[in-house]
Amino acid sequence: MAGRIRQADVDEVKARTNIADIIGERVALKPAGVGSMKGLCPFHDERSPSFNVRPQAGFYHCFGCGESGDVYSFLRRMDHLSFTEAVERLAGRIGYTLHYEDGGAAPETTGRARLYAANAAAAEFFRAQLMTPEAEAARSFLGSRGFDAGAAAHFGVGYAPKGWSGMRDALRGQGFSDEELAAAGLVSQGQRGVYDRFRGRVVWPIRDVTSQVIGFGARKLYDDDNGPKYLNTPETPIYRKNQVLYGLDLAKRDISREHRVVVVEGYTDVMACHLAGITTAIATCGTAFGSDHITVLRRVMGDDTAAGEVVFTFDPDEAGQKAALRAFGDEKRFAAQTYVAVAPDGLDPCDLRLKRGDAAVRALMQTKAPMFEFVIDRRLAGFDLATVEGRAGALRAAAPIVAEIRDPSLRPGYARVLARRLGLELGEVTQAVERARRGGGRGTYAPGQSRTQRGQTPVETPAEPVVRVTLASLPRTADVVLERDALMGFLQFGHRIEPDLRAQALALPFRHPALEAVRQAVAAAPDVERPGWAADAVSDVREPFRSLAAELLAADFPALTDDAAVASTADLARRLILRALQREKTELLGAIQRVPADSDEGRGIRVRLREIDVERERLVADL
């Protein structure tokens, strides 16, 4: 078994990897100041972006939850990898051969890496099987749905042969064990032994946002198949159906660029939309669209304003309406505006494309209705609006929907829509909406009620939270602002300023204790020319000041260009030295009053005062 990866290789892989590329596969990043990018944090749910990435430093930090680290810690946190697995994954990505302390290179033998490798091998096996004579039923199915060989190749569609263990035998021949195949969800254990999970089916590979195959969805083709119509990979260490979105690997770039996503219901619907030009279409995999899916999409969209769009396509039948109402329950988690598109005659996108062509699929997205209108209509459908009682009940049912609209500028318009639907005066509807906004009929409580009065179980008073020192908590005195900005510059651009100037400034003690703790770690950094040195310096800062150091490294430096930031950092270093010189001069002027003018000590003080003045003049001239 391979030993520990050589540190030189760990450093080299990190130096060759752009952290913004890795994080950008999961988070929509936008420029945010000199050398910095920003997006929605992948580690906690937030409405406004507070997650900063500094590619030159190979570092990220969230000003909301405090998470920070380098590219390895990001992968470990996101994908639950070990350190070795994270290094191996990035090395494989850039084609770098790792070496281990026991000598020589070693293949990827860690658990999760083997699961990815097994799924990739299975996807290739299924893809090749689609061209065999036995797969005629699969090719016919795809053709009947309007997909030719080119479409199948684009989406990696394959065929699982009917035999008991065709895929298993092929992958065991590549060195995978039954245990690994079972852990990947590719085989099952029965009374007759281990057998392929997918048999006699057309198969879609399901990829994560980084385009790695993590599972499969399969549709049955034969009448003697007693299994479900669709069969998916079970939950595995790398496949979690509540977080997986089919087609996201293909759609993520356009979703991020257009801030728009189209949610459809099946694999063939995704294929139809993409082939028709709707390249932001995705679908869930064997489960309802839920809050975890929203979290993934918001990060990819960069969903921090109301300018984006989320379009749901649902069948008009009862199941489709229930799905729409479930989606509406989570709709408020999007900052983007949400819409519903229902095709004429109840056709799903795949059938619509098949019967009416690509243009009809594109037109469907132009006839979308706001989610609120759709839900209001569904809510009103249960009432007899021809009666007074029916209209009153409908108003009580629909007013909370209008009240929940986040954008206050939209509420009056939807109040008018509801008034027209009900045939009521606008004032009556507006009053009902306002009552709903104040909590009427929604189980809220009066401020003076205790938890026991509200029927809730009393809870213990939480302990006092641990206070983190943050940039926002620092005092705004001139000394603190100088030290703060100087450390920000040293961490972000210190490798580009003159070494002696940097060393002289960092040798001077700081007055604020938290900033002094950061200064000590930065001053002790052994090689500021080495990629990643600043992130390592942050990790060396003692607690409870490490999070402050992370903020200093990730914060937006007040400059318009890199060169201006470097010049500003050099000026801040000079000002630190000037401050120290001024303090020394003040102390010497006091001391000279206490010693004889003609003494050796007095003469020494006067010499040092002249040196200070000369040095101050030089520094001021360089400012």
C-alpha positions as CSV (number, residue, x, y, z in Angstrom):
1,M,0.0,0.0,0.0
2,A,1.3,3.5,-0.9
3,G,2.6,5.7,1.8
4,R,2.2,9.3,2.4
5,I,2.3,11.6,-0.6
6,R,5.5,13.6,-0.8
7,Q,5.1,17.2,0.4
8,A,6.8,18.5,-2.8
9,D,4.1,16.9,-4.9
10,V,1.3,18.2,-2.6
11,D,2.7,21.7,-3.0
12,E,3.2,21.3,-6.8
13,V,-0.3,20.1,-7.4
14,K,-1.8,23.0,-5.4
15,A,0.5,25.5,-7.2
16,R,-0.7,24.2,-10.6
17,T,-4.4,24.3,-9.7
18,N,-6.5,27.4,-10.1
19,I,-8.8,27.3,-7.0
20,A,-11.3,29.5,-8.9
21,D,-11.7,26.8,-11.5
22,I,-12.4,24.2,-8.9
23,I,-14.8,26.3,-6.9
24,G,-16.3,27.8,-10.0
25,E,-17.6,24.4,-11.0
26,R,-19.9,24.5,-8.0
27,V,-20.4,28.2,-7.3
28,A,-21.1,31.1,-9.8
29,L,-18.2,33.5,-9.1
30,K,-18.1,37.1,-10.1
31,P,-15.3,39.7,-9.9
32,A,-15.2,41.4,-6.6
33,G,-12.3,43.8,-6.3
34,V,-8.6,43.4,-7.2
35,G,-7.7,39.7,-7.5
36,S,-10.9,38.6,-5.7
37,M,-14.1,36.8,-6.7
38,K,-17.3,36.4,-4.9
39,G,-20.3,34.0,-4.9
40,L,-23.0,32.4,-2.7
41,C,-21.4,30.3,0.0
42,P,-21.6,26.5,-0.6
43,F,-21.4,25.8,3.1
44,H,-24.4,27.7,4.3
45,D,-27.6,29.1,2.8
46,E,-27.5,32.8,2.2
47,R,-29.3,35.4,0.2
48,S,-26.4,37.8,-0.6
49,P,-22.9,36.6,-1.6
50,S,-20.3,36.6,1.2
51,F,-18.0,33.8,-0.1
52,N,-14.7,35.3,-1.4
53,V,-12.2,33.5,-3.4
54,R,-8.7,34.8,-4.0
55,P,-7.1,32.8,-6.8
56,Q,-3.6,34.2,-6.5
57,A,-3.5,33.1,-2.9
58,G,-5.3,29.9,-3.5
59,F,-7.6,30.7,-0.7
60,Y,-11.4,31.1,0.0
61,H,-13.2,32.6,3.0
62,C,-16.9,33.1,3.8
63,F,-17.6,36.3,5.8
64,G,-21.0,34.8,6.7
65,C,-20.1,31.4,8.3
66,G,-16.4,31.7,8.7
67,E,-15.4,28.7,6.5
68,S,-12.0,29.2,4.9
69,G,-9.1,27.2,3.4
70,D,-7.3,26.1,0.3
71,V,-8.3,24.0,-2.7
72,Y,-7.7,20.8,-0.7
73,S,-9.9,21.8,2.2
74,F,-12.6,22.9,-0.2
75,L,-12.7,19.5,-1.9
76,R,-12.6,17.7,1.5
77,R,-15.4,19.8,2.8
78,M,-17.6,19.6,-0.3
79,D,-17.1,15.9,-1.3
80,H,-16.2,14.4,2.1
81,L,-12.7,13.3,0.9
82,S,-9.7,12.5,2.8
83,F,-6.6,14.7,2.3
84,T,-5.0,12.0,0.2
85,E,-8.1,11.7,-2.0
86,A,-8.3,15.4,-2.5
87,V,-4.6,15.5,-3.7
88,E,-5.1,12.5,-5.9
89,R,-8.2,13.9,-7.5
90,L,-6.5,17.2,-8.4
91,A,-3.4,15.4,-9.6
92,G,-5.5,13.2,-11.9
93,R,-7.2,16.3,-13.2
94,I,-3.9,18.0,-14.3
95,G,-2.2,14.8,-15.3
96,Y,0.5,15.0,-12.6
97,T,2.1,11.8,-11.4
98,L,2.3,11.6,-7.6
99,H,5.1,10.0,-5.6
100,Y,4.8,8.5,-2.2
101,E,7.3,8.3,0.6
102,D,7.9,4.5,0.2
103,G,9.1,5.3,-3.4
104,G,7.5,5.2,-6.8
105,A,4.0,6.3,-7.9
106,A,0.8,4.7,-6.7
107,P,-2.6,4.4,-8.4
108,E,-5.8,5.7,-6.9
109,T,-6.7,3.1,-4.4
110,T,-8.8,5.1,-1.9
111,G,-12.5,4.2,-1.4
112,R,-14.3,7.2,-3.0
113,A,-11.8,7.4,-5.9
114,R,-12.6,3.8,-6.7
115,L,-16.3,4.5,-6.7
116,Y,-15.8,7.3,-9.2
117,A,-13.6,5.0,-11.3
118,A,-16.1,2.2,-11.2
119,N,-19.0,4.4,-12.3
120,A,-16.8,5.8,-15.1
121,A,-16.0,2.3,-16.3
122,A,-19.6,1.3,-16.1
123,A,-20.7,4.3,-18.2
124,E,-18.2,3.4,-20.9
125,F,-19.4,-0.3,-20.8
126,F,-23.1,0.8,-21.2
127,R,-22.2,3.2,-24.0
128,A,-20.4,0.6,-26.0
129,Q,-23.3,-1.9,-25.5
130,L,-25.7,0.5,-27.2
131,M,-24.0,-0.4,-30.5
132,T,-24.5,-4.2,-30.1
133,P,-27.2,-6.2,-31.9
134,E,-29.0,-6.9,-28.6
135,A,-29.5,-3.2,-28.0
136,E,-31.9,-2.8,-30.9
137,A,-34.8,-2.3,-28.5
138,A,-32.9,0.6,-26.8
139,R,-32.0,2.2,-30.1
140,S,-35.6,1.9,-31.2
141,F,-36.8,3.4,-28.0
142,L,-34.5,6.4,-28.4
143,G,-35.5,6.8,-32.0
144,S,-39.2,6.8,-31.1
145,R,-38.4,9.6,-28.7
146,G,-36.7,11.7,-31.4
147,F,-33.1,11.0,-30.4
148,D,-30.5,9.8,-33.0
149,A,-27.0,8.3,-32.4
150,G,-25.5,11.8,-32.1
151,A,-27.9,12.8,-29.3
152,A,-27.3,9.5,-27.5
153,A,-23.5,10.1,-27.7
154,H,-23.8,13.7,-26.5
155,F,-25.7,12.6,-23.3
156,G,-23.7,9.4,-22.9
157,V,-26.8,7.2,-23.2
158,G,-26.1,3.5,-23.1
159,Y,-27.6,0.0,-22.8
160,A,-27.4,-2.5,-20.0
161,P,-27.6,-6.0,-21.5
162,K,-30.1,-8.6,-20.3
163,G,-27.6,-11.0,-19.0
164,W,-27.1,-11.8,-15.3
165,S,-23.7,-10.2,-14.9
166,G,-22.3,-8.8,-18.1
167,M,-21.3,-5.5,-16.6
168,R,-20.0,-7.1,-13.5
169,D,-17.8,-9.5,-15.4
170,A,-16.4,-6.7,-17.6
171,L,-15.5,-4.5,-14.6
172,R,-14.0,-7.3,-12.6
173,G,-11.8,-7.9,-15.6
174,Q,-10.6,-4.3,-15.1
175,G,-9.7,-5.0,-11.5
176,F,-12.8,-3.9,-9.6
177,S,-14.0,-6.1,-6.7
178,D,-17.6,-7.1,-6.0
179,E,-17.4,-5.0,-2.8
180,E,-16.4,-1.9,-4.8
181,L,-19.2,-2.5,-7.4
182,A,-21.7,-3.0,-4.6
183,A,-20.6,0.2,-2.9
184,A,-21.0,2.1,-6.1
185,G,-24.6,0.7,-6.5
186,L,-23.8,-1.2,-9.7
187,V,-24.5,-4.7,-8.5
188,S,-26.9,-6.4,-6.0
189,Q,-26.7,-9.5,-3.9
190,G,-29.3,-12.2,-4.5
191,Q,-29.9,-15.8,-3.7
192,R,-28.0,-16.8,-6.8
193,G,-25.1,-14.5,-6.0
194,V,-24.0,-11.1,-7.2
195,Y,-25.8,-9.7,-10.3
196,D,-26.0,-6.5,-12.3
197,R,-28.4,-4.0,-10.9
198,F,-29.3,-2.6,-14.4
199,R,-30.2,-5.3,-16.9
200,G,-32.2,-5.0,-20.2
201,R,-32.6,-1.2,-19.9
202,V,-31.6,2.0,-21.6
203,V,-29.2,3.8,-19.3
204,W,-28.4,7.4,-18.7
205,P,-25.2,8.3,-16.8
206,I,-25.8,10.8,-14.0
207,R,-22.9,13.2,-13.5
208,D,-22.2,15.6,-10.7
209,V,-21.4,19.3,-11.4
210,T,-17.8,18.4,-12.0
211,S,-18.8,16.0,-14.8
212,Q,-17.8,12.9,-12.9
213,V,-20.2,9.9,-13.3
214,I,-21.8,9.2,-9.9
215,G,-24.7,7.0,-10.8
216,F,-27.3,5.9,-13.4
217,G,-30.9,6.1,-14.3
218,A,-32.4,3.3,-16.3
219,R,-35.7,2.7,-18.1
220,K,-37.1,-0.8,-18.7
221,L,-37.6,-1.9,-22.3
222,Y,-39.0,-5.4,-22.1
223,D,-42.4,-6.7,-21.0
224,D,-40.9,-9.5,-19.0
225,D,-39.1,-7.0,-16.8
226,N,-41.0,-6.9,-13.5
227,G,-39.0,-4.0,-12.1
228,P,-40.1,-0.4,-11.9
229,K,-40.3,1.6,-15.1
230,Y,-37.4,3.7,-14.0
231,L,-34.6,2.4,-11.7
232,N,-31.9,4.6,-10.3
233,T,-28.7,4.1,-8.5
234,P,-29.3,3.7,-4.7
235,E,-27.8,6.0,-2.2
236,T,-24.0,5.7,-2.1
237,P,-21.2,7.7,-0.6
238,I,-21.0,9.7,-3.9
239,Y,-24.7,9.6,-5.0
240,R,-27.3,11.4,-2.9
241,K,-30.5,11.7,-4.9
242,N,-31.8,14.7,-2.9
243,Q,-28.8,16.7,-4.2
244,V,-28.4,15.3,-7.7
245,L,-29.7,17.1,-10.8
246,Y,-29.5,15.3,-14.2
247,G,-28.0,17.5,-16.9
248,L,-26.4,20.0,-14.5
249,D,-23.0,19.2,-15.8
250,L,-24.1,20.2,-19.3
251,A,-26.2,23.1,-18.2
252,K,-24.1,24.8,-15.5
253,R,-22.2,27.2,-17.7
254,D,-25.4,28.6,-19.4
255,I,-27.2,28.6,-16.0
256,S,-24.4,30.7,-14.5
257,R,-24.2,33.0,-17.5
258,E,-28.0,33.5,-18.1
259,H,-29.1,33.3,-14.4
260,R,-31.9,31.1,-15.6
261,V,-32.8,27.4,-15.1
262,V,-35.5,25.2,-16.5
263,V,-36.7,22.4,-14.2
264,V,-38.2,19.4,-16.1
265,E,-39.4,16.0,-15.0
266,G,-37.3,13.4,-16.8
267,Y,-34.2,12.4,-18.6
268,T,-35.7,12.6,-22.1
269,D,-37.2,16.0,-21.3
270,V,-33.8,17.3,-20.5
271,M,-32.4,15.9,-23.7
272,A,-35.3,17.4,-25.7
273,C,-34.9,20.8,-24.2
274,H,-31.1,20.9,-24.8
275,L,-31.5,19.7,-28.4
276,A,-34.1,22.4,-28.9
277,G,-31.8,25.1,-27.6
278,I,-33.0,25.3,-24.0
279,T,-29.6,24.5,-22.6
280,T,-30.4,25.4,-19.0
281,A,-32.7,22.4,-18.5
282,I,-32.1,20.0,-15.6
283,A,-34.2,17.3,-13.9
284,T,-34.3,15.5,-10.5
285,C,-33.3,11.8,-10.4
286,G,-36.1,9.6,-9.0
287,T,-37.2,12.1,-6.3
288,A,-39.2,15.3,-5.9
289,F,-37.6,18.7,-6.4
290,G,-36.7,19.9,-2.9
291,S,-34.7,22.3,-0.8
292,D,-31.3,20.5,-1.3
293,H,-31.8,20.9,-5.1
294,I,-32.5,24.6,-4.6
295,T,-29.3,25.0,-2.6
296,V,-27.3,23.5,-5.4
297,L,-29.0,25.5,-8.1
298,R,-28.7,28.8,-6.2
299,R,-24.9,28.4,-6.0
300,V,-24.6,27.6,-9.7
301,M,-27.0,30.4,-10.7
302,G,-25.4,33.1,-8.5
303,D,-28.9,33.6,-7.2
304,D,-28.5,36.8,-5.3
305,T,-31.0,39.1,-7.1
306,A,-34.5,39.0,-8.4
307,A,-33.2,39.3,-12.0
308,G,-32.9,35.5,-12.5
309,E,-35.6,33.1,-13.6
310,V,-36.5,29.6,-12.6
311,V,-39.0,27.9,-14.9
312,F,-40.8,24.7,-13.8
313,T,-42.5,22.5,-16.4
314,F,-45.3,20.3,-15.0
315,D,-47.9,18.0,-16.5
316,P,-51.4,19.5,-16.1
317,D,-52.7,16.3,-14.4
318,E,-53.2,16.0,-10.7
319,A,-49.7,14.6,-10.1
320,G,-48.2,17.5,-11.9
321,Q,-50.2,20.0,-10.0
322,K,-49.2,18.5,-6.7
323,A,-45.5,18.7,-7.8
324,A,-46.0,22.4,-8.6
325,L,-47.5,23.1,-5.2
326,R,-44.6,21.2,-3.6
327,A,-42.2,23.4,-5.5
328,F,-44.1,26.5,-4.5
329,G,-43.5,25.5,-0.9
330,D,-39.8,26.0,-1.4
331,E,-40.1,28.8,-4.0
332,K,-39.3,31.5,-1.4
333,R,-35.8,30.2,-1.1
334,F,-35.0,31.5,-4.6
335,A,-34.1,35.2,-5.0
336,A,-34.9,34.7,-8.7
337,Q,-38.5,35.0,-10.0
338,T,-40.2,31.6,-10.5
339,Y,-42.5,30.6,-13.3
340,V,-44.5,27.6,-14.5
341,A,-44.7,26.5,-18.1
342,V,-47.5,24.0,-19.0
343,A,-47.4,22.7,-22.6
344,P,-50.6,22.7,-24.7
345,D,-52.5,19.4,-24.6
346,G,-50.5,18.4,-21.5
347,L,-47.4,17.4,-23.6
348,D,-44.1,17.1,-21.8
349,P,-41.1,18.7,-23.5
350,C,-40.0,15.5,-25.1
351,D,-43.5,14.8,-26.6
352,L,-43.8,18.4,-27.6
353,R,-40.6,18.3,-29.5
354,L,-41.5,15.0,-31.1
355,K,-44.9,16.2,-32.3
356,R,-44.3,19.9,-33.0
357,G,-40.6,20.4,-33.3
358,D,-37.8,22.3,-31.6
359,A,-39.5,25.7,-32.0
360,A,-42.5,24.5,-30.0
361,V,-40.2,23.7,-27.1
362,R,-38.6,27.1,-27.2
363,A,-42.1,28.7,-27.5
364,L,-43.2,26.9,-24.3
365,M,-40.6,28.8,-22.3
366,Q,-42.0,32.1,-23.7
367,T,-45.5,31.3,-22.5
368,K,-44.5,30.7,-18.9
369,A,-46.8,32.1,-16.2
370,P,-45.5,33.4,-12.8
371,M,-45.6,30.8,-10.2
372,F,-47.9,32.9,-8.0
373,E,-50.5,33.1,-10.7
374,F,-50.3,29.4,-11.3
375,V,-50.7,28.6,-7.6
376,I,-53.5,31.1,-7.2
377,D,-55.4,29.5,-10.0
378,R,-54.9,26.0,-8.5
379,R,-56.0,27.3,-5.1
380,L,-59.2,28.9,-6.6
381,A,-60.0,25.8,-8.5
382,G,-61.5,24.2,-5.4
383,F,-64.1,26.9,-4.8
384,D,-67.4,27.7,-6.5
385,L,-66.8,31.3,-7.4
386,A,-70.5,31.7,-8.5
387,T,-71.5,31.8,-4.8
388,V,-70.7,34.4,-2.1
389,E,-69.5,31.6,0.2
390,G,-67.2,30.3,-2.5
391,R,-65.7,33.6,-3.2
392,A,-65.1,34.3,0.5
393,G,-63.5,30.9,1.0
394,A,-61.3,31.4,-2.1
395,L,-60.2,34.8,-0.9
396,R,-59.1,33.4,2.5
397,A,-57.3,30.6,0.7
398,A,-55.5,32.8,-1.9
399,A,-54.7,36.0,0.1
400,P,-51.8,34.4,2.0
401,I,-50.2,33.5,-1.4
402,V,-50.2,37.2,-2.4
403,A,-49.0,38.2,1.0
404,E,-45.9,35.9,0.7
405,I,-44.6,37.7,-2.4
406,R,-41.1,38.9,-1.5
407,D,-41.1,41.9,-3.8
408,P,-43.5,44.5,-2.3
409,S,-43.7,46.2,-5.7
410,L,-45.4,43.1,-7.1
411,R,-48.1,42.6,-4.4
412,P,-50.5,45.3,-5.6
413,G,-50.4,43.8,-9.1
414,Y,-51.2,40.3,-7.8
415,A,-53.9,41.7,-5.6
416,R,-55.5,43.1,-8.7
417,V,-55.1,39.8,-10.4
418,L,-56.8,38.0,-7.5
419,A,-59.6,40.6,-7.4
420,R,-60.3,40.0,-11.1
421,R,-60.3,36.2,-10.7
422,L,-62.8,36.5,-7.8
423,G,-64.9,39.4,-9.1
424,L,-64.4,41.3,-5.9
425,E,-63.5,44.9,-5.1
426,L,-59.7,45.6,-5.0
427,G,-60.0,47.2,-1.5
428,E,-61.6,44.0,-0.1
429,V,-58.8,41.9,-1.5
430,T,-56.1,44.3,-0.4
431,Q,-57.4,44.2,3.2
432,A,-57.4,40.4,3.1
433,V,-53.8,40.4,1.9
434,E,-52.7,42.8,4.6
435,R,-54.4,40.6,7.3
436,A,-52.5,37.6,5.9
437,R,-49.2,39.6,6.0
438,R,-49.8,40.4,9.6
439,G,-50.2,36.7,10.4
440,G,-53.9,36.3,10.5
441,G,-54.9,32.6,10.2
442,R,-51.3,31.3,9.8
443,G,-50.7,30.1,13.3
444,T,-48.6,33.0,14.4
445,Y,-48.6,34.3,18.0
446,A,-48.7,37.5,19.9
447,P,-45.4,38.9,21.0
448,G,-46.3,38.5,24.7
449,Q,-47.0,34.8,24.5
450,S,-44.5,32.4,26.0
451,R,-43.5,29.1,24.3
452,T,-45.7,27.2,26.7
453,Q,-48.7,29.4,25.9
454,R,-48.2,28.7,22.2
455,G,-48.2,25.0,22.8
456,Q,-44.5,24.6,22.2
457,T,-42.0,22.8,24.4
458,P,-39.9,25.3,26.5
459,V,-36.3,25.3,25.6
460,E,-33.2,26.1,27.6
461,T,-31.6,29.5,27.2
462,P,-28.7,28.9,24.8
463,A,-25.2,29.5,26.1
464,E,-23.4,32.7,25.2
465,P,-21.9,32.3,21.8
466,V,-18.2,32.4,21.3
467,V,-17.2,35.8,20.1
468,R,-15.2,35.8,16.9
469,V,-12.8,38.7,16.2
470,T,-13.8,39.9,12.8
471,L,-13.0,42.8,10.5
472,A,-16.3,44.3,11.4
473,S,-15.7,44.1,15.1
474,L,-12.3,46.0,14.9
475,P,-12.3,49.6,16.2
476,R,-12.0,52.4,13.7
477,T,-9.1,54.2,15.2
478,A,-6.3,55.5,12.9
479,D,-3.8,53.0,14.4
480,V,-6.1,50.0,13.9
481,V,-7.1,51.0,10.3
482,L,-3.4,51.3,9.4
483,E,-2.5,47.9,10.9
484,R,-5.6,46.3,9.3
485,D,-5.0,47.6,5.8
486,A,-1.3,46.8,6.0
487,L,-1.9,43.2,7.0
488,M,-4.5,42.9,4.2
489,G,-1.9,44.2,1.7
490,F,0.9,42.0,3.1
491,L,-1.2,38.8,2.9
492,Q,-2.5,39.6,-0.6
493,F,0.3,41.4,-2.3
494,G,3.3,41.1,0.1
495,H,5.2,38.8,-2.3
496,R,5.4,41.7,-4.8
497,I,6.8,44.5,-2.6
498,E,10.5,45.0,-1.8
499,P,11.6,42.3,0.7
500,D,13.6,44.6,3.0
501,L,10.7,47.1,3.2
502,R,8.2,44.2,4.0
503,A,10.6,42.7,6.6
504,Q,11.2,46.0,8.3
505,A,7.5,46.8,8.6
506,L,6.5,43.3,9.8
507,A,9.2,43.4,12.4
508,L,7.4,46.2,14.2
509,P,4.9,45.2,17.0
510,F,1.2,46.1,16.3
511,R,-0.9,47.8,18.9
512,H,-4.1,45.9,18.5
513,P,-3.8,42.4,20.1
514,A,-5.7,40.5,17.4
515,L,-3.8,42.2,14.6
516,E,-0.5,41.6,16.4
517,A,-1.3,37.9,16.5
518,V,-1.8,37.9,12.7
519,R,1.4,40.0,12.2
520,Q,3.5,37.5,14.1
521,A,2.3,34.6,11.8
522,V,2.8,36.7,8.6
523,A,6.3,37.8,9.8
524,A,7.3,34.2,10.5
525,A,6.3,33.0,7.0
526,P,9.4,31.3,5.6
527,D,9.0,31.9,1.9
528,V,6.5,34.5,0.6
529,E,7.5,33.6,-3.0
530,R,6.0,30.1,-2.6
531,P,2.4,29.7,-3.9
532,G,0.0,29.3,-1.1
533,W,2.3,30.9,1.5
534,A,-0.4,33.3,2.7
535,A,-2.9,30.5,3.3
536,D,-0.3,28.7,5.3
537,A,0.4,31.8,7.3
538,V,-3.3,32.2,8.1
539,S,-3.4,28.6,9.3
540,D,-0.5,29.4,11.7
541,V,-2.3,32.2,13.4
542,R,-3.3,31.3,16.9
543,E,-6.9,31.1,18.0
544,P,-9.2,32.9,18.4
545,F,-7.7,35.2,15.7
546,R,-7.4,32.8,12.8
547,S,-10.7,33.7,11.3
548,L,-9.7,37.4,11.3
549,A,-6.6,36.4,9.4
550,A,-8.7,34.6,6.9
551,E,-10.9,37.7,6.4
552,L,-7.8,39.8,5.9
553,L,-6.6,37.5,3.2
554,A,-10.0,37.3,1.4
555,A,-11.3,40.8,1.9
556,D,-11.5,43.3,-1.0
557,F,-8.3,45.4,-1.0
558,P,-9.1,49.1,-1.6
559,A,-7.4,49.6,-5.0
560,L,-8.5,49.5,-8.7
561,T,-5.6,47.4,-10.1
562,D,-3.0,45.0,-9.0
563,D,-0.2,47.5,-9.5
564,A,-2.1,50.1,-7.5
565,A,-2.6,47.5,-4.7
566,V,1.1,46.7,-4.6
567,A,2.0,50.4,-4.5
568,S,-0.6,51.0,-1.7
569,T,0.8,48.1,0.3
570,A,4.3,49.5,0.0
571,D,3.0,52.9,1.2
572,L,1.3,51.2,4.2
573,A,4.6,49.5,5.1
574,R,6.3,52.9,5.0
575,R,3.6,54.4,7.2
576,L,4.1,51.7,9.8
577,I,7.8,52.4,9.8
578,L,7.1,56.2,10.0
579,R,4.8,55.6,13.0
580,A,7.5,53.6,14.8
581,L,10.1,56.3,14.0
582,Q,7.8,59.0,15.3
583,R,7.2,57.1,18.5
584,E,10.9,56.5,19.0
585,K,11.6,60.2,18.3
586,T,9.0,61.3,20.9
587,E,10.6,59.0,23.5
588,L,14.1,60.3,22.7
589,L,13.0,63.9,23.0
590,G,11.7,63.1,26.4
591,A,14.9,61.3,27.4
592,I,17.3,64.1,26.2
593,Q,15.7,66.4,28.8
594,R,16.9,64.0,31.6
595,V,20.5,63.6,30.6
596,P,23.5,66.0,30.5
597,A,23.9,67.5,27.0
598,D,27.6,66.8,26.9
599,S,27.4,63.2,28.2
600,D,27.9,60.2,25.9
601,E,24.3,59.3,26.3
602,G,23.1,62.8,25.3
603,R,25.4,62.8,22.3
604,G,24.1,59.4,21.3
605,I,20.5,60.5,21.5
606,R,21.2,63.5,19.3
607,V,22.8,61.3,16.7
608,R,19.9,59.0,16.7
609,L,17.4,61.9,16.3
610,R,19.3,63.1,13.2
611,E,19.2,59.5,11.8
612,I,15.5,59.4,12.4
613,D,14.9,62.7,10.6
614,V,16.9,61.5,7.6
615,E,15.0,58.2,7.5
616,R,11.7,59.9,7.9
617,E,12.5,62.3,5.0
618,R,13.4,59.4,2.8
619,L,10.2,57.5,3.6
620,V,8.0,60.6,3.1
621,A,9.6,61.2,-0.3
622,D,8.7,57.7,-1.4
623,L,5.0,58.0,-0.3
